[in-house]
Amino acid sequence: MGAIRFPNLGFEIDLPTGFYIGSFEIKFYGIILALGLIAGALLAYHGAKKTGQKVDDYIDFTFFAVIGAIICARIYYVAFEWDYYSHNLKEIFNIRGGGIAIYGAVIGGVIVLIIFSKVKKLSFFKMADTIIPGLLIGQIIGRWGNFVNREAFGGYTDNIFAMQIPLKDVSVGTISDNMLVDVFGTTYVQVHPTFLYESVGNLIVFLVIILVVKKKAQCTGEQFFSYFIGYGIVRFFVEGLRTDSLMLGPIRMAQLTSIVFIIAGVAGIYYLRNYQKRKN
């Protein structure tokens, strides 16, 4: 792999995508995702302990949530790349070959939490509020796996954060001629580092939720629905820059899902506040 360059910031980073133990390759992408999961889980456990909930319930939930998130993340991706997978059915199960979608993972996690909280007779919204900060930490860290993999980038830009990736290292995304630049005889694609935009955007959402929403929330569940609004806004704008979007006809599927998330978040907060008023 060639170095990733940031010409307008004046530096480059030469990172491999993984390393080998014998003949088995371990991808840094997977390691980064695992670190994000661990960090997010630990933050959720801390939140549970601080609010007097049973940490063991959250440890149990983590196990089921990871399974549900992976399955739904894969289903979401495969569903919108069905033209390829319908002719390569065995590849559906080849997750190491790439192809998971964060929106699918979030939806899967919510489904698991609904079932888990019902079976364990726990408050769905209390658990959701406790989990959301950890989920965001996981996403903030996890997006850097895309950086190491040289993927999930945007179209051409010459802004201060412009990123150059050797063309030979690019395997995912639509490349147009205007994205190509020559640097000392090597062809690069010069693009928006959308992984960075989303990571920073998620950090802002995280800070707003823990510093503002958490303190001013009128009802349990507002942090959960605020995540829907915040992440939906971040992802909608970032997705508009990307070159590897999953498509539903002419529509970028992640943007459509973002709109659904934003509407659900606003409606959810409205419902909770009015439900609380009726209770009082």
C-alpha positions in Angstrom: 0.0 0.0 0.0 1.2 3.5 -0.8 1.2 6.4 1.6 -2.0 8.5 2.1 -1.2 12.2 1.5 -2.7 15.4 2.8 -1.0 17.9 0.5 -2.6 21.0 1.9 -1.7 20.1 5.4 1.8 19.1 4.4 2.1 15.5 5.6 1.5 11.9 4.6 0.9 8.6 6.4 2.1 5.2 5.2 -0.1 2.6 6.8 -0.6 -1.0 5.9 -4.1 -2.4 5.9 -3.1 -5.3 8.2 -0.5 -7.8 9.1 0.0 -11.6 8.8 0.3 -14.3 11.4 1.5 -17.2 9.3 -0.7 -17.2 6.3 -3.7 -15.5 8.1 -4.1 -11.8 7.5 -5.4 -9.7 10.4 -7.0 -6.4 9.2 -6.5 -3.2 11.1 -10.0 -2.4 10.1 -11.3 -5.2 12.3 -9.0 -4.2 15.2 -10.2 -0.6 15.0 -13.9 -1.7 15.0 -13.1 -4.0 18.0 -11.5 -1.1 19.9 -14.5 1.1 19.1 -16.9 -1.7 20.4 -14.8 -2.1 23.6 -14.6 1.6 24.3 -18.3 2.1 23.7 -19.3 -0.9 25.8 -17.1 0.3 28.7 -18.7 3.7 28.6 -22.2 2.2 28.6 -21.2 -0.1 31.6 -19.9 3.0 33.4 -23.2 4.9 32.7 -25.2 1.9 33.9 -23.3 1.7 37.2 -23.5 5.4 37.7 -27.3 5.4 37.4 -27.8 2.4 39.6 -28.5 -0.2 36.9 -27.2 -3.7 36.8 -24.0 -3.8 34.7 -24.5 -7.5 34.1 -27.6 -6.7 32.1 -25.6 -4.5 29.8 -22.9 -7.2 29.4 -25.5 -9.7 28.4 -27.0 -7.2 26.0 -23.7 -6.5 24.4 -23.3 -10.2 23.4 -26.7 -10.3 21.7 -26.4 -6.8 20.2 -23.1 -7.6 18.5 -24.6 -10.6 16.8 -27.8 -8.7 15.8 -25.9 -5.7 14.6 -23.5 -7.7 12.4 -26.4 -9.7 10.8 -28.5 -6.6 10.1 -25.5 -4.6 8.9 -24.8 -7.3 6.4 -28.5 -7.8 5.3 -28.8 -4.0 4.8 -25.7 -4.0 2.6 -26.5 -7.1 0.6 -30.1 -5.9 0.0 -28.9 -2.8 -1.9 -26.1 -4.7 -3.7 -28.4 -7.5 -4.7 -27.5 -7.3 -8.4 -24.1 -8.6 -7.5 -25.0 -11.0 -4.7 -27.8 -12.6 -6.5 -25.2 -14.0 -8.9 -22.6 -14.7 -6.1 -24.7 -16.2 -3.3 -21.7 -17.6 -1.4 -20.2 -14.1 -1.1 -23.2 -13.1 1.1 -21.5 -14.8 4.0 -18.0 -13.5 3.2 -18.0 -10.6 5.6 -14.2 -10.5 5.6 -14.5 -9.4 2.0 -16.2 -6.2 3.0 -19.7 -5.0 3.0 -21.4 -3.9 6.2 -23.6 -0.8 6.7 -23.7 1.2 10.0 -27.3 2.0 9.6 -28.1 -1.7 9.4 -26.0 -2.2 12.5 -27.9 0.5 14.4 -31.3 -0.9 13.3 -30.2 -4.4 14.4 -29.1 -3.1 17.8 -32.4 -1.3 18.3 -34.4 -4.5 17.4 -32.2 -6.5 19.8 -32.7 -3.9 22.6 -36.5 -4.0 22.1 -36.6 -7.8 22.5 -34.0 -7.8 25.3 -35.6 -5.2 27.4 -39.0 -6.8 27.0 -37.7 -10.3 28.0 -35.7 -8.9 31.0 -38.6 -6.5 32.0 -36.3 -3.5 31.8 -36.9 0.0 30.6 -36.2 0.3 26.9 -35.7 4.0 26.9 -33.5 4.0 30.1 -31.2 1.4 28.5 -31.2 3.3 25.2 -30.2 6.5 26.8 -27.4 4.8 28.7 -26.1 3.0 25.5 -26.2 6.0 23.1 -23.0 7.8 24.3 -21.1 4.5 23.9 -22.6 3.9 20.5 -21.3 7.3 19.4 -17.8 6.6 20.8 -17.8 3.3 18.8 -18.7 5.1 15.6 -16.2 7.9 16.2 -13.4 5.3 16.5 -14.8 2.9 14.0 -14.7 5.3 11.1 -10.9 5.4 11.2 -11.0 1.8 10.0 -12.2 3.2 6.7 -9.2 5.5 6.7 -6.8 2.5 7.0 -8.7 0.6 4.4 -8.6 3.6 1.9 -12.4 3.5 1.5 -15.6 5.5 2.2 -14.1 8.7 0.7 -15.9 11.5 -1.3 -15.4 13.2 -4.6 -12.7 15.6 -5.6 -11.8 18.5 -3.4 -8.9 20.9 -2.9 -9.9 22.1 0.5 -7.5 22.1 3.4 -8.4 18.5 4.3 -8.0 17.1 0.8 -6.7 13.5 0.9 -4.7 11.7 -1.8 -4.8 7.9 -2.1 -2.7 6.0 -4.7 -5.1 4.9 -7.4 -3.7 1.4 -7.3 -4.9 1.1 -3.6 -8.5 2.0 -4.4 -10.9 -0.9 -4.7 -14.3 0.7 -3.7 -16.0 3.8 -5.0 -16.6 5.5 -8.3 -13.5 7.2 -9.7 -13.9 10.0 -12.2 -11.1 11.7 -14.2 -11.3 15.0 -12.3 -10.3 13.1 -9.1 -7.0 12.0 -10.6 -3.8 13.9 -9.9 -0.2 13.0 -10.7 2.4 13.3 -7.9 6.0 12.6 -8.9 4.9 10.1 -11.6 2.3 8.3 -9.3 -1.4 8.6 -10.0 -3.5 9.5 -6.9 -7.2 10.2 -6.4 -7.7 13.5 -4.5 -10.9 13.4 -2.4 -12.9 14.5 0.5 -11.9 12.4 3.7 -15.5 11.7 4.5 -14.5 9.2 7.2 -13.0 12.2 9.0 -16.0 14.4 8.5 -18.3 11.8 10.0 -16.0 11.0 12.9 -15.8 14.7 13.8 -19.6 15.1 13.2 -20.3 12.2 15.6 -18.0 13.7 18.2 -20.1 16.9 18.0 -23.3 14.9 18.4 -21.7 13.1 21.4 -20.8 16.3 23.1 -24.2 17.9 22.5 -26.0 14.8 23.9 -23.9 14.5 27.1 -23.4 18.2 27.8 -26.8 19.6 26.6 -29.5 17.0 26.0 -28.7 14.9 29.1 -29.0 18.0 31.4 -32.1 19.5 29.8 -34.0 16.4 28.8 -37.6 16.4 30.1 -38.1 12.7 29.6 -36.2 9.4 29.6 -35.6 8.5 25.9 -34.7 12.0 24.7 -31.0 11.1 24.4 -31.9 8.1 22.3 -34.1 10.2 19.9 -31.6 13.0 19.9 -29.1 10.5 18.5 -31.5 9.8 15.7 -31.7 13.5 14.8 -28.0 14.3 15.3 -26.5 11.3 13.5 -29.2 11.5 10.8 -28.1 15.1 10.0 -24.4 14.3 10.0 -24.8 11.2 7.8 -27.2 12.9 5.3 -24.6 15.6 4.5 -21.6 13.3 4.6 -23.3 10.7 2.4 -23.9 13.4 -0.3 -20.1 13.6 -0.7 -19.4 9.9 -0.9 -18.6 7.9 -4.1 -19.6 4.5 -2.8 -23.2 5.0 -1.7 -25.7 2.1 -1.7 -28.4 3.2 -4.1 -32.2 2.6 -4.4 -32.7 3.7 -8.0 -31.4 7.3 -8.1 -31.6 7.7 -4.3 -28.7 7.3 -1.9 -30.1 4.9 0.5 -28.2 6.3 3.5 -29.7 9.7 2.9 -33.2 8.3 2.7 -32.5 6.4 6.0 -31.1 9.6 7.5 -34.4 11.4 6.7 -36.4 8.6 8.3 -34.1 8.8 11.4 -34.5 12.5 11.7 -38.3 12.3 11.4 -38.4 9.4 13.9 -36.2 11.4 16.3 -38.4 14.5 16.2 -41.6 12.5 16.4 -40.2 10.5 19.3 -39.2 13.5 21.4 -42.6 15.1 20.7 -44.4 11.9 21.7 -42.4 11.5 24.9 -42.9 15.0 26.0 -46.6 14.9 25.4 -47.0 11.5 27.0 -45.2 12.8 30.0 -47.6 15.8 30.2 -50.6 13.4 30.0 -49.1 11.3 32.8 -48.7 14.4 35.0 
